[in-house]
Amino acid sequence: MTISVAYQGERGAFSEAAAVRLLGREIEPLPCASFDEMFAAVDSEAADCCVAPIENSLAGSIHRNYDLLLASRLTIGGETHLRIVHNLIARRDVPLTAIRRVYSHPVALAQCTRFLRANPSIEAVPVHDTAGGVRQVIERGRDDEAGIASAEAAGIYGGHIVASAVEDHTANFTRFLLLAPREREIETHETPRRWKTSMVFRVANKPGSLHRALGAFAMFDLDLAKIESRPIEGRPWEYAFYVDVIGRESDPDVTRALDNLQHIAEMVRVLGSYRTKW
């Protein structure tokens, strides 16, 4: 059975490459114009699951997807880390010296600041998607425009790579989550190495609350892989905390930590317990 996968962007987007890595080339891709549309596609059953970028090693967290995940009924079923190589792509025979505007997703542009500073004659123009920016450049047929995207996007839309690896650092990785309804189990192609459990919690806005909450994990020597705070809607200057802990939800120490956290926090929700190679 072919799995339909929603992702933000057009064909050739990095999210599509992440979906292929997680689920194989036999997927039925469903490109979406926005992250909101991507989540809605799974909610409406137009897609079986979606692949969402959640953080980049250079640009940081993708906050919108944290908020959409909390608001949705989806759970995390897996993850992958994709090496992001950005390429300057234009029409064939267009030299770097001719380019005056470059189009890409804002996060991609933020990952290429050194290249843009080194070429001040090039104006960075944010668009909805890396691959979509390349498509627009090729369709318009201008010799003073380029896009920043994957090598796959150049092949799909008939572009030429003017400069390769224009990202700020070679250690440029994006972490993608596989998200699906809780009742649907989807096997990934990644080779698992360990378990990770992701959750979100809120605590009372008073001194020591966060310290006591995190102490629930320290008590059992659990390894926290990440902690992220997001504002709580309608409660200015109060925050929900997203935590990734190494271990399976059913592991005795993780279970005890969650039990303790339930007594400390106002709200606790497990977003997924899944195998990962990272």
Contacts in CASP RR format, 6 or more apart in sequence:
PFRMAT RR
TARGET T0000
AUTHOR 0000-0000-0000
METHOD contacts of the structure
MODEL  1
MTISVAYQGERGAFSEAAAVRLLGREIEPLPCASFDEMFAAVDSEAADCC
VAPIENSLAGSIHRNYDLLLASRLTIGGETHLRIVHNLIARRDVPLTAIR
RVYSHPVALAQCTRFLRANPSIEAVPVHDTAGGVRQVIERGRDDEAGIAS
AEAAGIYGGHIVASAVEDHTANFTRFLLLAPREREIETHETPRRWKTSMV
FRVANKPGSLHRALGAFAMFDLDLAKIESRPIEGRPWEYAFYVDVIGRES
DPDVTRALDNLQHIAEMVRVLGSYRTKW
2 26 0 8 1.000
2 27 0 8 1.000
2 28 0 8 1.000
3 23 0 8 1.000
3 26 0 8 1.000
3 27 0 8 1.000
3 28 0 8 1.000
3 48 0 8 1.000
3 49 0 8 1.000
3 186 0 8 1.000
4 27 0 8 1.000
4 28 0 8 1.000
4 29 0 8 1.000
4 30 0 8 1.000
4 46 0 8 1.000
4 47 0 8 1.000
4 48 0 8 1.000
4 49 0 8 1.000
5 19 0 8 1.000
5 23 0 8 1.000
5 27 0 8 1.000
5 28 0 8 1.000
5 29 0 8 1.000
5 30 0 8 1.000
5 47 0 8 1.000
5 48 0 8 1.000
5 49 0 8 1.000
5 50 0 8 1.000
5 51 0 8 1.000
6 30 0 8 1.000
6 32 0 8 1.000
6 37 0 8 1.000
6 38 0 8 1.000
6 41 0 8 1.000
6 42 0 8 1.000
6 46 0 8 1.000
6 47 0 8 1.000
6 49 0 8 1.000
6 50 0 8 1.000
6 51 0 8 1.000
7 13 0 8 1.000
7 15 0 8 1.000
7 16 0 8 1.000
7 18 0 8 1.000
7 19 0 8 1.000
7 29 0 8 1.000
7 30 0 8 1.000
7 31 0 8 1.000
7 32 0 8 1.000
7 38 0 8 1.000
7 50 0 8 1.000
7 51 0 8 1.000
7 52 0 8 1.000
8 15 0 8 1.000
8 31 0 8 1.000
8 32 0 8 1.000
8 33 0 8 1.000
8 34 0 8 1.000
8 35 0 8 1.000
8 37 0 8 1.000
8 38 0 8 1.000
8 52 0 8 1.000
8 53 0 8 1.000
8 129 0 8 1.000
9 15 0 8 1.000
9 16 0 8 1.000
9 31 0 8 1.000
9 32 0 8 1.000
9 33 0 8 1.000
9 128 0 8 1.000
9 129 0 8 1.000
9 130 0 8 1.000
9 131 0 8 1.000
9 132 0 8 1.000
10 31 0 8 1.000
10 129 0 8 1.000
10 131 0 8 1.000
10 132 0 8 1.000
10 135 0 8 1.000
11 29 0 8 1.000
11 31 0 8 1.000
11 131 0 8 1.000
11 153 0 8 1.000
11 156 0 8 1.000
12 131 0 8 1.000
12 149 0 8 1.000
12 150 0 8 1.000
12 152 0 8 1.000
12 153 0 8 1.000
12 156 0 8 1.000
13 31 0 8 1.000
13 129 0 8 1.000
13 130 0 8 1.000
13 131 0 8 1.000
13 132 0 8 1.000
13 149 0 8 1.000
13 150 0 8 1.000
13 153 0 8 1.000
14 53 0 8 1.000
14 82 0 8 1.000
14 84 0 8 1.000
14 130 0 8 1.000
14 150 0 8 1.000
14 174 0 8 1.000
15 51 0 8 1.000
15 52 0 8 1.000
15 53 0 8 1.000
15 176 0 8 1.000
16 29 0 8 1.000
16 31 0 8 1.000
16 131 0 8 1.000
16 152 0 8 1.000
17 82 0 8 1.000
17 150 0 8 1.000
17 152 0 8 1.000
18 51 0 8 1.000
18 53 0 8 1.000
18 80 0 8 1.000
18 82 0 8 1.000
18 174 0 8 1.000
18 176 0 8 1.000
19 27 0 8 1.000
19 29 0 8 1.000
19 51 0 8 1.000
19 176 0 8 1.000
20 27 0 8 1.000
21 80 0 8 1.000
21 82 0 8 1.000
21 189 0 8 1.000
21 190 0 8 1.000
22 51 0 8 1.000
22 78 0 8 1.000
22 80 0 8 1.000
22 176 0 8 1.000
22 178 0 8 1.000
22 188 0 8 1.000
22 189 0 8 1.000
22 190 0 8 1.000
23 178 0 8 1.000
23 186 0 8 1.000
23 188 0 8 1.000
23 189 0 8 1.000
24 189 0 8 1.000
30 41 0 8 1.000
30 46 0 8 1.000
30 47 0 8 1.000
32 38 0 8 1.000
32 41 0 8 1.000
33 128 0 8 1.000
34 128 0 8 1.000
35 52 0 8 1.000
35 62 0 8 1.000
35 64 0 8 1.000
35 65 0 8 1.000
35 68 0 8 1.000
36 64 0 8 1.000
36 68 0 8 1.000
38 50 0 8 1.000
38 52 0 8 1.000
39 50 0 8 1.000
39 52 0 8 1.000
39 68 0 8 1.000
39 72 0 8 1.000
39 74 0 8 1.000
39 179 0 8 1.000
41 47 0 8 1.000
41 50 0 8 1.000
42 48 0 8 1.000
42 49 0 8 1.000
42 50 0 8 1.000
42 72 0 8 1.000
42 74 0 8 1.000
42 179 0 8 1.000
42 180 0 8 1.000
42 181 0 8 1.000
43 72 0 8 1.000
43 73 0 8 1.000
43 74 0 8 1.000
48 180 0 8 1.000
48 184 0 8 1.000
48 186 0 8 1.000
49 178 0 8 1.000
49 179 0 8 1.000
49 180 0 8 1.000
49 184 0 8 1.000
49 186 0 8 1.000
50 74 0 8 1.000
50 178 0 8 1.000
50 179 0 8 1.000
50 180 0 8 1.000
51 176 0 8 1.000
51 177 0 8 1.000
51 178 0 8 1.000
51 179 0 8 1.000
52 62 0 8 1.000
52 65 0 8 1.000
52 68 0 8 1.000
52 69 0 8 1.000
52 176 0 8 1.000
52 177 0 8 1.000
52 179 0 8 1.000
53 62 0 8 1.000
53 65 0 8 1.000
53 107 0 8 1.000
53 174 0 8 1.000
53 175 0 8 1.000
53 176 0 8 1.000
54 61 0 8 1.000
54 62 0 8 1.000
54 65 0 8 1.000
54 66 0 8 1.000
54 175 0 8 1.000
54 176 0 8 1.000
54 177 0 8 1.000
55 61 0 8 1.000
55 62 0 8 1.000
55 174 0 8 1.000
55 175 0 8 1.000
55 226 0 8 1.000
56 62 0 8 1.000
56 84 0 8 1.000
56 107 0 8 1.000
56 111 0 8 1.000
56 172 0 8 1.000
56 173 0 8 1.000
56 174 0 8 1.000
56 175 0 8 1.000
57 171 0 8 1.000
57 172 0 8 1.000
57 173 0 8 1.000
57 174 0 8 1.000
58 110 0 8 1.000
58 111 0 8 1.000
58 167 0 8 1.000
58 168 0 8 1.000
58 169 0 8 1.000
58 172 0 8 1.000
59 107 0 8 1.000
59 110 0 8 1.000
59 111 0 8 1.000
61 228 0 8 1.000
62 107 0 8 1.000
63 230 0 8 1.000
65 177 0 8 1.000
66 228 0 8 1.000
66 230 0 8 1.000
66 242 0 8 1.000
67 230 0 8 1.000
69 76 0 8 1.000
69 177 0 8 1.000
69 179 0 8 1.000
69 271 0 8 1.000
70 200 0 8 1.000
70 230 0 8 1.000
70 240 0 8 1.000
70 269 0 8 1.000
70 271 0 8 1.000
72 179 0 8 1.000
73 181 0 8 1.000
73 182 0 8 1.000
74 179 0 8 1.000
74 180 0 8 1.000
74 181 0 8 1.000
74 182 0 8 1.000
75 179 0 8 1.000
75 180 0 8 1.000
75 181 0 8 1.000
75 182 0 8 1.000
75 271 0 8 1.000
75 272 0 8 1.000
76 177 0 8 1.000
76 178 0 8 1.000
76 179 0 8 1.000
76 198 0 8 1.000
76 271 0 8 1.000
76 272 0 8 1.000
76 274 0 8 1.000
77 177 0 8 1.000
77 178 0 8 1.000
77 179 0 8 1.000
77 180 0 8 1.000
77 186 0 8 1.000
77 188 0 8 1.000
77 272 0 8 1.000
77 274 0 8 1.000
78 177 0 8 1.000
78 178 0 8 1.000
78 188 0 8 1.000
78 190 0 8 1.000
78 274 0 8 1.000
78 275 0 8 1.000
78 276 0 8 1.000
79 175 0 8 1.000
79 176 0 8 1.000
79 177 0 8 1.000
79 178 0 8 1.000
79 190 0 8 1.000
79 196 0 8 1.000
79 274 0 8 1.000
79 276 0 8 1.000
79 278 0 8 1.000
80 175 0 8 1.000
80 176 0 8 1.000
80 178 0 8 1.000
80 188 0 8 1.000
80 190 0 8 1.000
81 173 0 8 1.000
81 174 0 8 1.000
81 175 0 8 1.000
81 176 0 8 1.000
81 278 0 8 1.000
82 173 0 8 1.000
82 174 0 8 1.000
82 176 0 8 1.000
83 172 0 8 1.000
83 173 0 8 1.000
84 111 0 8 1.000
84 167 0 8 1.000
84 172 0 8 1.000
84 173 0 8 1.000
84 174 0 8 1.000
85 150 0 8 1.000
85 151 0 8 1.000
85 164 0 8 1.000
85 165 0 8 1.000
85 167 0 8 1.000
85 172 0 8 1.000
86 104 0 8 1.000
86 108 0 8 1.000
86 111 0 8 1.000
86 112 0 8 1.000
86 130 0 8 1.000
86 148 0 8 1.000
86 149 0 8 1.000
86 150 0 8 1.000
86 165 0 8 1.000
86 166 0 8 1.000
86 167 0 8 1.000
86 172 0 8 1.000
87 148 0 8 1.000
87 149 0 8 1.000
87 150 0 8 1.000
87 151 0 8 1.000
87 154 0 8 1.000
87 161 0 8 1.000
87 162 0 8 1.000
87 163 0 8 1.000
87 164 0 8 1.000
87 165 0 8 1.000
87 166 0 8 1.000
88 96 0 8 1.000
88 99 0 8 1.000
88 102 0 8 1.000
88 115 0 8 1.000
88 146 0 8 1.000
88 147 0 8 1.000
88 148 0 8 1.000
88 161 0 8 1.000
88 162 0 8 1.000
88 163 0 8 1.000
88 164 0 8 1.000
88 166 0 8 1.000
89 134 0 8 1.000
89 137 0 8 1.000
89 146 0 8 1.000
89 147 0 8 1.000
89 148 0 8 1.000
89 149 0 8 1.000
89 153 0 8 1.000
89 154 0 8 1.000
89 159 0 8 1.000
89 160 0 8 1.000
89 161 0 8 1.000
89 162 0 8 1.000
90 99 0 8 1.000
90 137 0 8 1.000
90 143 0 8 1.000
90 145 0 8 1.000
90 146 0 8 1.000
90 147 0 8 1.000
90 159 0 8 1.000
90 160 0 8 1.000
90 162 0 8 1.000
91 137 0 8 1.000
91 138 0 8 1.000
91 141 0 8 1.000
91 142 0 8 1.000
91 143 0 8 1.000
91 159 0 8 1.000
91 160 0 8 1.000
92 158 0 8 1.000
92 159 0 8 1.000
92 160 0 8 1.000
93 160 0 8 1.000
94 143 0 8 1.000
94 146 0 8 1.000
94 160 0 8 1.000
94 162 0 8 1.000
95 162 0 8 1.000
96 119 0 8 1.000
96 162 0 8 1.000
96 163 0 8 1.000
98 143 0 8 1.000
98 144 0 8 1.000
99 119 0 8 1.000
99 122 0 8 1.000
99 144 0 8 1.000
99 145 0 8 1.000
99 146 0 8 1.000
99 162 0 8 1.000
100 121 0 8 1.000
100 122 0 8 1.000
100 123 0 8 1.000
100 144 0 8 1.000
100 145 0 8 1.000
101 122 0 8 1.000
101 123 0 8 1.000
101 125 0 8 1.000
101 144 0 8 1.000
101 145 0 8 1.000
101 146 0 8 1.000
102 109 0 8 1.000
102 116 0 8 1.000
102 122 0 8 1.000
102 123 0 8 1.000
102 124 0 8 1.000
102 125 0 8 1.000
102 145 0 8 1.000
102 146 0 8 1.000
102 147 0 8 1.000
102 148 0 8 1.000
103 125 0 8 1.000
103 126 0 8 1.000
103 127 0 8 1.000
103 132 0 8 1.000
103 133 0 8 1.000
103 134 0 8 1.000
103 136 0 8 1.000
103 137 0 8 1.000
103 145 0 8 1.000
103 146 0 8 1.000
103 147 0 8 1.000
103 148 0 8 1.000
104 112 0 8 1.000
104 124 0 8 1.000
104 126 0 8 1.000
104 127 0 8 1.000
104 130 0 8 1.000
104 133 0 8 1.000
104 147 0 8 1.000
104 148 0 8 1.000
104 149 0 8 1.000
105 126 0 8 1.000
105 127 0 8 1.000
105 128 0 8 1.000
105 129 0 8 1.000
105 130 0 8 1.000
106 126 0 8 1.000
108 130 0 8 1.000
108 148 0 8 1.000
108 149 0 8 1.000
109 116 0 8 1.000
109 124 0 8 1.000
109 126 0 8 1.000
109 148 0 8 1.000
111 167 0 8 1.000
111 168 0 8 1.000
111 172 0 8 1.000
112 148 0 8 1.000
112 166 0 8 1.000
112 167 0 8 1.000
112 168 0 8 1.000
113 168 0 8 1.000
114 168 0 8 1.000
115 163 0 8 1.000
115 166 0 8 1.000
115 167 0 8 1.000
115 168 0 8 1.000
116 122 0 8 1.000
116 124 0 8 1.000
122 146 0 8 1.000
127 133 0 8 1.000
127 136 0 8 1.000
130 147 0 8 1.000
130 148 0 8 1.000
130 149 0 8 1.000
130 150 0 8 1.000
130 153 0 8 1.000
131 149 0 8 1.000
131 150 0 8 1.000
131 152 0 8 1.000
131 153 0 8 1.000
131 156 0 8 1.000
131 157 0 8 1.000
132 149 0 8 1.000
132 153 0 8 1.000
133 147 0 8 1.000
133 149 0 8 1.000
134 147 0 8 1.000
134 149 0 8 1.000
134 153 0 8 1.000
134 154 0 8 1.000
134 157 0 8 1.000
134 159 0 8 1.000
135 153 0 8 1.000
135 157 0 8 1.000
137 145 0 8 1.000
137 146 0 8 1.000
137 147 0 8 1.000
138 157 0 8 1.000
138 158 0 8 1.000
138 159 0 8 1.000
146 162 0 8 1.000
148 166 0 8 1.000
151 161 0 8 1.000
151 164 0 8 1.000
154 160 0 8 1.000
154 161 0 8 1.000
175 278 0 8 1.000
178 186 0 8 1.000
178 188 0 8 1.000
178 274 0 8 1.000
180 186 0 8 1.000
188 275 0 8 1.000
190 275 0 8 1.000
190 276 0 8 1.000
190 277 0 8 1.000
191 277 0 8 1.000
192 275 0 8 1.000
192 276 0 8 1.000
192 277 0 8 1.000
193 275 0 8 1.000
193 276 0 8 1.000
193 277 0 8 1.000
193 278 0 8 1.000
194 246 0 8 1.000
194 247 0 8 1.000
194 275 0 8 1.000
194 276 0 8 1.000
195 246 0 8 1.000
195 247 0 8 1.000
195 248 0 8 1.000
195 251 0 8 1.000
195 273 0 8 1.000
195 274 0 8 1.000
195 275 0 8 1.000
195 276 0 8 1.000
196 225 0 8 1.000
196 244 0 8 1.000
196 245 0 8 1.000
196 246 0 8 1.000
196 247 0 8 1.000
196 273 0 8 1.000
196 274 0 8 1.000
196 275 0 8 1.000
196 276 0 8 1.000
197 244 0 8 1.000
197 245 0 8 1.000
197 247 0 8 1.000
197 248 0 8 1.000
197 249 0 8 1.000
197 254 0 8 1.000
197 270 0 8 1.000
197 272 0 8 1.000
197 273 0 8 1.000
197 274 0 8 1.000
198 242 0 8 1.000
198 243 0 8 1.000
198 244 0 8 1.000
198 245 0 8 1.000
198 270 0 8 1.000
198 271 0 8 1.000
198 272 0 8 1.000
198 273 0 8 1.000
198 274 0 8 1.000
199 242 0 8 1.000
199 243 0 8 1.000
199 245 0 8 1.000
199 258 0 8 1.000
199 268 0 8 1.000
199 269 0 8 1.000
199 270 0 8 1.000
199 271 0 8 1.000
199 272 0 8 1.000
200 240 0 8 1.000
200 241 0 8 1.000
200 242 0 8 1.000
200 243 0 8 1.000
200 267 0 8 1.000
200 268 0 8 1.000
200 269 0 8 1.000
200 271 0 8 1.000
201 213 0 8 1.000
201 240 0 8 1.000
201 241 0 8 1.000
201 243 0 8 1.000
201 261 0 8 1.000
201 265 0 8 1.000
201 266 0 8 1.000
201 267 0 8 1.000
201 268 0 8 1.000
201 269 0 8 1.000
202 232 0 8 1.000
202 238 0 8 1.000
202 239 0 8 1.000
202 240 0 8 1.000
202 241 0 8 1.000
202 265 0 8 1.000
202 266 0 8 1.000
202 267 0 8 1.000
203 209 0 8 1.000
203 210 0 8 1.000
203 212 0 8 1.000
203 213 0 8 1.000
203 241 0 8 1.000
203 264 0 8 1.000
203 265 0 8 1.000
203 266 0 8 1.000
204 266 0 8 1.000
205 235 0 8 1.000
205 237 0 8 1.000
205 238 0 8 1.000
209 264 0 8 1.000
210 241 0 8 1.000
212 264 0 8 1.000
213 241 0 8 1.000
213 261 0 8 1.000
213 264 0 8 1.000
213 265 0 8 1.000
214 224 0 8 1.000
214 227 0 8 1.000
216 257 0 8 1.000
216 258 0 8 1.000
216 260 0 8 1.000
216 261 0 8 1.000
216 264 0 8 1.000
217 224 0 8 1.000
217 243 0 8 1.000
217 245 0 8 1.000
217 257 0 8 1.000
217 261 0 8 1.000
219 256 0 8 1.000
219 257 0 8 1.000
219 260 0 8 1.000
220 253 0 8 1.000
220 254 0 8 1.000
220 256 0 8 1.000
220 257 0 8 1.000
221 253 0 8 1.000
222 245 0 8 1.000
222 246 0 8 1.000
222 247 0 8 1.000
222 253 0 8 1.000
222 254 0 8 1.000
222 257 0 8 1.000
223 245 0 8 1.000
223 246 0 8 1.000
224 243 0 8 1.000
224 244 0 8 1.000
224 245 0 8 1.000
224 246 0 8 1.000
225 244 0 8 1.000
225 245 0 8 1.000
225 246 0 8 1.000
226 242 0 8 1.000
226 243 0 8 1.000
226 244 0 8 1.000
227 241 0 8 1.000
227 242 0 8 1.000
227 243 0 8 1.000
227 244 0 8 1.000
228 241 0 8 1.000
228 242 0 8 1.000
228 243 0 8 1.000
229 239 0 8 1.000
229 240 0 8 1.000
229 241 0 8 1.000
229 242 0 8 1.000
230 239 0 8 1.000
230 240 0 8 1.000
230 242 0 8 1.000
231 237 0 8 1.000
231 238 0 8 1.000
231 239 0 8 1.000
231 240 0 8 1.000
232 238 0 8 1.000
232 239 0 8 1.000
232 240 0 8 1.000
240 267 0 8 1.000
242 271 0 8 1.000
245 254 0 8 1.000
245 257 0 8 1.000
247 254 0 8 1.000
247 273 0 8 1.000
248 254 0 8 1.000
248 273 0 8 1.000
249 255 0 8 1.000
249 258 0 8 1.000
249 270 0 8 1.000
249 272 0 8 1.000
249 273 0 8 1.000
250 273 0 8 1.000
258 268 0 8 1.000
258 270 0 8 1.000
261 268 0 8 1.000
262 268 0 8 1.000
END
